[in-house]
Amino acid sequence: MTEQQGLPRRIGIGGALLLAFNGAIGASIFALPATLAADFGTFAPWLFPAVGLASLLIAIPFSRSVAAFPESGGPATYGRVFGKLAGFELGWIYYIARATAFAATLNVLISYLARWWTGAEGGAARIVLMLAVIAGFTAINISGVRPAMRVLGGLTLLKTVPLILAALAALAIAGVPAPGPPPPFSEVEAGILIVFYAFVGFENATVTAGETQSPEKTLPRALLGTIGSVALLYFVVQLAFVAFYPNGLESGTEAPLLALGHRLFGPVGAAALGLTAIFSLAGNLHGNMTATPRLTHAMAERGELPAWFGAVHRNLATPAASILFFGALVAALAITGSFVWLAVVSTLARMIVYAVTILALPQAPGRPARLSAAHWTLAGVGVLICVLVAAQADAKAWMTLGALAAAGLVLYLLASRRSATA
């Protein structure tokens, strides 16, 4: 590896859509249907268009800010308008969001794989399987961005098409269930954080803006298109699930679509949806592994992290050091945390990132000459939604996020001290 800087712009609109789509479509669709059905019954599917609309109200002003910062680093770049330290902390909090999301998704992937690997439900076998999956994605992403995009495209097809076909088959057999009565707002409020987790990740493509062609046009289209696609897909799948299981499952809640597949087509259906889940989760993890190390690479280039994070492989032109560090971090998180806990921390961190990113546009060097009243209205609504969602997190989630943010501050201070003495 060398310290060469500058990564070529090889990601077009197709690659940006794949990164954004796979950033959002991951663990939730394979982990939540049973939980939501148990809590909300046949009203559960309607949570997705509602939360999707709220996510869109965040994504619209968010995409305006993204267009004003067409360079790699994502939120780490946006926050710099409030000062170097603020920019670093925002970027680091986003890095935490992505690392905890990777670890949460990996836990779900291992739960599905454990259906075929006896003993991997827990203990040493589960840890070995986790480490093997992480090592595989790490190696693929070090090999280059073009091979990574080809793998991502293949995984997207393998996870999306069977899922849609299974959902449509379920609705054709069982019929479309009528929506149940909406639950009291207090009950919806309690579960809103985990439902929002189904949508976070659409910003995945912004981290590789420096490797994206015409990012000021490509990225907003990718973000907004992803929100609509995700809301529709999640709605249809949850609708299909409650058509057969309106009150959830008594067992097997950690892999609910296996139960749906078995109900539809017996063991063959369970195996087919199990493989679909594995491809989906793998696509989400692969997209995360592709984008997130670019964040620490960009921060190192700006002197906000030790220079080692900015090392680029001489022959492959990939941020190999940052990819290796990310692999080690997510391994530690996945081994020590559960899906729900990691998902809550990830969602909390993202709400902070989304709000600050929206607020950054008026200070952005590439901002429009004049911001309309409509923008200010949407920005206000978007920030308010972020605050309300973040308020649902418990003290443990806030303390965990604070501790991880403090660890990042230590790295920042080390990098600053070395820069000052250089």
C-alpha positions as semicolon CSV with decimal commas, in nm:
position;residue;x (nm);y (nm);z (nm)
1;M;0,000;0,000;0,000
2;T;0,104;0,360;-0,054
3;E;-0,023;0,695;0,056
4;Q;-0,138;0,795;-0,293
5;Q;-0,447;1,011;-0,299
6;G;-0,736;1,040;-0,538
7;L;-0,974;0,761;-0,632
8;P;-1,102;0,744;-0,995
9;R;-1,467;0,827;-1,075
10;R;-1,595;0,488;-1,189
11;I;-1,944;0,479;-1,031
12;G;-2,235;0,585;-1,255
13;I;-2,609;0,615;-1,184
14;G;-2,644;0,236;-1,185
15;G;-2,375;0,192;-0,923
16;A;-2,514;0,477;-0,712
17;L;-2,861;0,322;-0,718
18;L;-2,718;-0,016;-0,622
19;L;-2,530;0,133;-0,327
20;A;-2,833;0,329;-0,205
21;F;-3,081;0,046;-0,260
22;N;-2,864;-0,217;-0,096
23;G;-2,788;0,024;0,186
24;A;-3,157;0,032;0,274
25;I;-3,269;-0,320;0,179
26;G;-3,102;-0,555;0,421
27;A;-3,185;-0,707;0,755
28;S;-3,518;-0,539;0,830
29;I;-3,728;-0,710;0,565
30;F;-3,608;-1,049;0,688
31;A;-3,610;-0,979;1,062
32;L;-3,912;-0,752;1,126
33;P;-4,226;-0,905;0,965
34;A;-4,310;-1,134;1,259
35;T;-4,238;-0,868;1,521
36;L;-4,447;-0,604;1,345
37;A;-4,732;-0,848;1,285
38;A;-4,735;-0,942;1,654
39;D;-4,736;-0,576;1,761
40;F;-4,962;-0,419;1,498
41;G;-5,150;-0,702;1,327
42;T;-5,281;-0,635;0,976
43;F;-5,209;-0,265;1,020
44;A;-4,835;-0,343;1,012
45;P;-4,790;-0,311;0,631
46;W;-4,920;0,045;0,639
47;L;-4,638;0,153;0,867
48;F;-4,401;0,130;0,572
49;P;-4,566;0,386;0,339
50;A;-4,617;0,615;0,641
51;V;-4,256;0,593;0,754
52;G;-4,147;0,599;0,389
53;L;-4,321;0,934;0,347
54;A;-4,148;1,064;0,659
55;S;-3,816;0,935;0,523
56;L;-3,885;1,112;0,194
57;L;-3,938;1,438;0,383
58;I;-3,590;1,385;0,527
59;A;-3,437;1,271;0,198
60;I;-3,554;1,568;-0,013
61;P;-3,369;1,841;0,181
62;F;-3,090;1,591;0,251
63;S;-3,038;1,541;-0,122
64;R;-3,010;1,919;-0,172
65;S;-2,722;1,923;0,073
66;V;-2,562;1,623;-0,095
67;A;-2,568;1,801;-0,433
68;A;-2,375;2,091;-0,281
69;F;-2,089;1,864;-0,163
70;P;-1,988;1,645;-0,463
71;E;-1,691;1,476;-0,293
72;S;-1,624;1,158;-0,097
73;G;-1,680;1,141;0,276
74;G;-2,054;1,197;0,296
75;P;-2,159;1,351;0,629
76;A;-1,796;1,406;0,729
77;T;-1,782;1,656;0,444
78;Y;-2,118;1,819;0,513
79;G;-2,048;1,886;0,881
80;R;-1,724;2,073;0,809
81;V;-1,922;2,390;0,738
82;F;-1,970;2,409;1,117
83;G;-1,597;2,368;1,185
84;K;-1,332;2,101;1,145
85;L;-1,406;1,923;1,474
86;A;-1,782;1,929;1,413
87;G;-1,726;1,784;1,067
88;F;-1,512;1,507;1,205
89;E;-1,756;1,414;1,482
90;L;-2,049;1,408;1,241
91;G;-1,853;1,187;1,004
92;W;-1,745;0,961;1,287
93;I;-2,101;0,929;1,419
94;Y;-2,207;0,831;1,069
95;Y;-1,926;0,578;1,060
96;I;-2,060;0,435;1,386
97;A;-2,409;0,420;1,234
98;R;-2,281;0,219;0,942
99;A;-2,063;-0,010;1,152
100;T;-2,346;-0,093;1,393
101;A;-2,580;-0,148;1,097
102;F;-2,331;-0,389;0,941
103;A;-2,303;-0,579;1,269
104;A;-2,683;-0,590;1,310
105;T;-2,733;-0,722;0,958
106;L;-2,456;-0,976;1,001
107;N;-2,635;-1,118;1,306
108;V;-2,948;-1,173;1,097
109;L;-2,748;-1,329;0,813
110;I;-2,587;-1,575;1,053
111;S;-2,931;-1,665;1,193
112;Y;-3,044;-1,763;0,842
113;L;-2,721;-1,947;0,762
114;A;-2,754;-2,135;1,091
115;R;-3,059;-2,312;0,946
116;W;-2,817;-2,511;0,731
117;W;-2,512;-2,514;0,959
118;T;-2,598;-2,707;1,271
119;G;-2,448;-2,550;1,581
120;A;-2,406;-2,202;1,433
121;E;-2,700;-2,069;1,637
122;G;-2,449;-1,972;1,906
123;G;-2,109;-2,033;2,056
124;A;-1,778;-2,069;1,876
125;A;-1,932;-2,191;1,548
126;R;-2,137;-1,872;1,517
127;I;-1,829;-1,656;1,577
128;V;-1,625;-1,851;1,322
129;L;-1,900;-1,809;1,063
130;M;-1,920;-1,435;1,133
131;L;-1,544;-1,392;1,091
132;A;-1,545;-1,593;0,767
133;V;-1,820;-1,376;0,614
134;I;-1,640;-1,055;0,714
135;A;-1,311;-1,183;0,573
136;G;-1,479;-1,263;0,241
137;F;-1,631;-0,917;0,198
138;T;-1,307;-0,753;0,306
139;A;-1,110;-0,941;0,040
140;I;-1,363;-0,861;-0,236
141;N;-1,357;-0,489;-0,159
142;I;-0,980;-0,466;-0,141
143;S;-0,968;-0,625;-0,488
144;G;-1,119;-0,316;-0,655
145;V;-1,436;-0,105;-0,696
146;R;-1,538;-0,253;-1,033
147;P;-1,540;-0,615;-0,910
148;A;-1,727;-0,490;-0,603
149;M;-1,997;-0,327;-0,820
150;R;-2,037;-0,643;-1,029
151;V;-2,086;-0,854;-0,717
152;L;-2,332;-0,598;-0,582
153;G;-2,536;-0,599;-0,902
154;G;-2,563;-0,976;-0,900
155;L;-2,667;-0,987;-0,535
156;T;-2,934;-0,721;-0,598
157;L;-3,105;-0,934;-0,863
158;L;-3,078;-1,251;-0,655
159;K;-3,239;-1,089;-0,353
160;T;-3,509;-0,872;-0,512
161;V;-3,672;-1,087;-0,780
162;P;-3,746;-1,398;-0,566
163;L;-3,872;-1,180;-0,281
164;I;-4,121;-1,000;-0,506
165;L;-4,236;-1,325;-0,667
166;A;-4,288;-1,492;-0,328
167;A;-4,484;-1,194;-0,196
168;L;-4,708;-1,186;-0,504
169;A;-4,763;-1,561;-0,480
170;A;-4,863;-1,527;-0,115
171;L;-5,114;-1,254;-0,196
172;A;-5,254;-1,456;-0,488
173;I;-5,308;-1,759;-0,263
174;A;-5,429;-1,591;0,057
175;G;-5,574;-1,270;-0,085
176;V;-5,497;-0,914;0,015
177;P;-5,574;-0,865;0,385
178;A;-5,784;-0,568;0,486
179;P;-5,596;-0,315;0,697
180;G;-5,661;-0,347;1,067
181;P;-5,749;-0,053;1,288
182;P;-5,458;0,178;1,362
183;P;-5,317;0,122;1,712
184;P;-5,294;0,403;1,967
185;F;-5,024;0,654;1,882
186;S;-4,831;0,563;2,197
187;E;-4,788;0,207;2,067
188;V;-4,677;0,324;1,722
189;E;-4,440;0,574;1,882
190;A;-4,270;0,297;2,080
191;G;-4,194;0,095;1,766
192;I;-4,115;0,379;1,527
193;L;-3,738;0,368;1,582
194;I;-3,706;0,011;1,461
195;V;-3,938;0,076;1,162
196;F;-3,721;0,371;1,059
197;Y;-3,427;0,132;1,060
198;A;-3,588;-0,028;0,755
199;F;-3,523;0,292;0,558
200;V;-3,191;0,420;0,688
201;G;-2,903;0,348;0,456
202;F;-3,036;0,531;0,149
203;E;-2,748;0,775;0,196
204;N;-2,500;0,492;0,135
205;A;-2,411;0,623;-0,210
206;T;-2,304;0,967;-0,081
207;V;-1,989;0,832;0,083
208;T;-1,843;0,741;-0,258
209;A;-1,932;1,078;-0,417
210;G;-1,565;1,133;-0,503
211;E;-1,576;0,815;-0,713
212;T;-1,916;0,898;-0,870
213;Q;-1,968;1,050;-1,214
214;S;-2,159;1,385;-1,201
215;P;-2,241;1,334;-0,830
216;E;-2,441;1,657;-0,803
217;K;-2,701;1,505;-1,041
218;T;-2,654;1,134;-0,987
219;L;-2,680;1,119;-0,608
220;P;-3,011;1,305;-0,550
221;R;-3,180;1,084;-0,811
222;A;-3,039;0,771;-0,648
223;L;-3,150;0,874;-0,298
224;L;-3,508;0,969;-0,383
225;G;-3,560;0,672;-0,615
226;T;-3,440;0,437;-0,344
227;I;-3,686;0,565;-0,079
228;G;-3,986;0,500;-0,304
229;S;-3,862;0,157;-0,411
230;V;-3,791;0,049;-0,055
231;A;-4,131;0,162;0,076
232;L;-4,312;-0,031;-0,198
233;L;-4,110;-0,350;-0,154
234;Y;-4,141;-0,355;0,226
235;F;-4,514;-0,284;0,206
236;V;-4,579;-0,575;-0,032
237;V;-4,367;-0,822;0,166
238;Q;-4,525;-0,728;0,501
239;L;-4,870;-0,745;0,341
240;A;-4,793;-1,097;0,217
241;F;-4,671;-1,202;0,562
242;V;-4,979;-1,083;0,751
243;A;-5,201;-1,250;0,490
244;F;-5,087;-1,581;0,641
245;Y;-4,974;-1,472;0,989
246;P;-5,188;-1,174;1,096
247;N;-5,079;-1,210;1,459
248;G;-4,714;-1,300;1,404
249;L;-4,536;-1,625;1,490
250;E;-4,513;-1,820;1,812
251;S;-4,159;-1,937;1,725
252;G;-3,897;-1,873;1,459
253;T;-3,938;-1,496;1,483
254;E;-3,570;-1,435;1,406
255;A;-3,619;-1,580;1,053
256;P;-3,987;-1,516;0,972
257;L;-3,969;-1,546;0,594
258;L;-3,858;-1,907;0,628
259;A;-4,199;-1,973;0,785
260;L;-4,372;-1,788;0,500
261;G;-4,179;-1,984;0,239
262;H;-4,264;-2,313;0,409
263;R;-4,632;-2,216;0,427
264;L;-4,634;-2,137;0,055
265;F;-4,433;-2,420;-0,099
266;G;-4,317;-2,647;0,182
267;P;-3,945;-2,718;0,240
268;V;-3,858;-2,602;-0,112
269;G;-4,022;-2,265;-0,047
270;A;-3,844;-2,228;0,286
271;A;-3,511;-2,305;0,121
272;A;-3,580;-2,061;-0,165
273;L;-3,670;-1,772;0,064
274;G;-3,385;-1,864;0,295
275;L;-3,141;-1,830;0,006
276;T;-3,310;-1,505;-0,099
277;A;-3,260;-1,373;0,253
278;I;-2,895;-1,470;0,243
279;F;-2,843;-1,294;-0,092
280;S;-3,026;-0,984;0,034
281;L;-2,833;-0,962;0,355
282;A;-2,509;-1,028;0,171
283;G;-2,589;-0,748;-0,074
284;N;-2,652;-0,506;0,211
285;L;-2,330;-0,604;0,385
286;H;-2,131;-0,582;0,064
287;G;-2,264;-0,236;-0,018
288;N;-2,182;-0,122;0,335
289;M;-1,831;-0,265;0,314
290;T;-1,780;-0,093;-0,023
291;A;-1,888;0,254;0,090
292;T;-1,802;0,295;0,457
293;P;-1,421;0,260;0,446
294;R;-1,418;0,552;0,201
295;L;-1,538;0,765;0,491
296;T;-1,232;0,709;0,711
297;H;-1,012;0,732;0,401
298;A;-1,151;1,080;0,327
299;M;-1,111;1,191;0,690
300;A;-0,749;1,072;0,692
301;E;-0,679;1,269;0,373
302;R;-0,799;1,581;0,557
303;G;-0,574;1,507;0,856
304;E;-0,866;1,419;1,087
305;L;-0,755;1,058;1,140
306;P;-0,408;0,902;1,153
307;A;-0,250;0,884;0,808
308;W;-0,267;0,503;0,806
309;F;-0,643;0,522;0,737
310;G;-0,570;0,701;0,409
311;A;-0,338;0,437;0,265
312;V;-0,437;0,326;-0,088
313;H;-0,331;-0,005;-0,241
314;R;-0,070;0,065;-0,509
315;N;-0,208;-0,174;-0,772
316;L;-0,577;-0,199;-0,688
317;A;-0,648;0,171;-0,611
318;T;-0,865;0,086;-0,309
319;P;-0,847;0,225;0,049
320;A;-0,716;-0,107;0,179
321;A;-0,617;0,010;0,528
322;S;-0,959;0,159;0,600
323;I;-1,128;-0,156;0,467
324;L;-0,920;-0,373;0,702
325;F;-0,998;-0,151;1,003
326;F;-1,370;-0,156;0,926
327;G;-1,363;-0,535;0,904
328;A;-1,202;-0,561;1,247
329;L;-1,447;-0,313;1,405
330;V;-1,763;-0,477;1,274
331;A;-1,635;-0,816;1,385
332;A;-1,609;-0,689;1,743
333;L;-1,955;-0,527;1,731
334;A;-2,128;-0,828;1,573
335;I;-1,986;-1,072;1,825
336;T;-2,089;-0,860;2,126
337;G;-2,427;-0,712;2,017
338;S;-2,776;-0,827;1,919
339;F;-2,972;-0,720;1,609
340;V;-3,224;-0,498;1,790
341;W;-2,970;-0,321;2,010
342;L;-2,733;-0,254;1,720
343;A;-3,022;-0,138;1,498
344;V;-3,139;0,114;1,759
345;V;-2,790;0,263;1,799
346;S;-2,752;0,283;1,420
347;T;-3,088;0,458;1,374
348;L;-3,016;0,707;1,653
349;A;-2,681;0,796;1,499
350;R;-2,836;0,841;1,156
351;M;-3,107;1,075;1,282
352;I;-2,833;1,303;1,418
353;V;-2,647;1,283;1,089
354;Y;-2,954;1,353;0,876
355;A;-3,054;1,656;1,083
356;V;-2,709;1,817;1,075
357;T;-2,671;1,745;0,702
358;I;-2,999;1,922;0,628
359;L;-2,888;2,219;0,838
360;A;-2,555;2,236;0,652
361;L;-2,695;2,347;0,314
362;P;-2,722;2,722;0,387
363;Q;-2,348;2,720;0,469
364;A;-2,238;2,498;0,179
365;P;-1,997;2,645;-0,076
366;G;-2,197;2,486;-0,360
367;R;-2,539;2,597;-0,234
368;P;-2,793;2,766;-0,463
369;A;-2,777;3,145;-0,467
370;R;-3,118;3,163;-0,301
371;L;-3,306;2,902;-0,101
372;S;-3,682;2,900;-0,152
373;A;-3,948;2,906;0,117
374;A;-4,039;2,551;0,015
375;H;-3,686;2,438;0,094
376;W;-3,694;2,596;0,439
377;T;-4,031;2,434;0,508
378;L;-3,912;2,089;0,402
379;A;-3,587;2,135;0,592
380;G;-3,776;2,225;0,908
381;V;-4,006;1,925;0,874
382;G;-3,712;1,694;0,803
383;V;-3,518;1,809;1,108
384;L;-3,828;1,782;1,328
385;I;-3,885;1,421;1,217
386;C;-3,522;1,338;1,298
387;V;-3,555;1,488;1,647
388;L;-3,881;1,303;1,720
389;V;-3,738;0,969;1,608
390;A;-3,413;1,018;1,803
391;A;-3,615;1,098;2,114
392;Q;-3,745;0,740;2,115
393;A;-3,399;0,597;2,189
394;D;-3,330;0,488;2,546
395;A;-3,046;0,598;2,774
396;K;-2,837;0,291;2,692
397;A;-2,836;0,376;2,321
398;W;-2,735;0,736;2,391
399;M;-2,456;0,625;2,627
400;T;-2,323;0,373;2,375
401;L;-2,320;0,629;2,098
402;G;-2,148;0,880;2,328
403;A;-1,875;0,632;2,421
404;L;-1,804;0,546;2,057
405;A;-1,801;0,915;1,963
406;A;-1,547;0,977;2,240
407;A;-1,325;0,700;2,100
408;G;-1,329;0,878;1,766
409;L;-1,231;1,203;1,935
410;V;-0,919;1,032;2,073
411;L;-0,817;0,931;1,718
412;Y;-0,884;1,287;1,599
413;L;-0,663;1,434;1,871
414;L;-0,383;1,189;1,789
415;A;-0,398;1,287;1,421
416;S;-0,405;1,658;1,509
417;R;-0,105;1,624;1,739
418;R;0,099;1,447;1,473
419;S;0,003;1,709;1,215
420;A;0,112;1,985;1,451
421;T;0,453;1,825;1,513
422;A;0,515;1,732;1,149
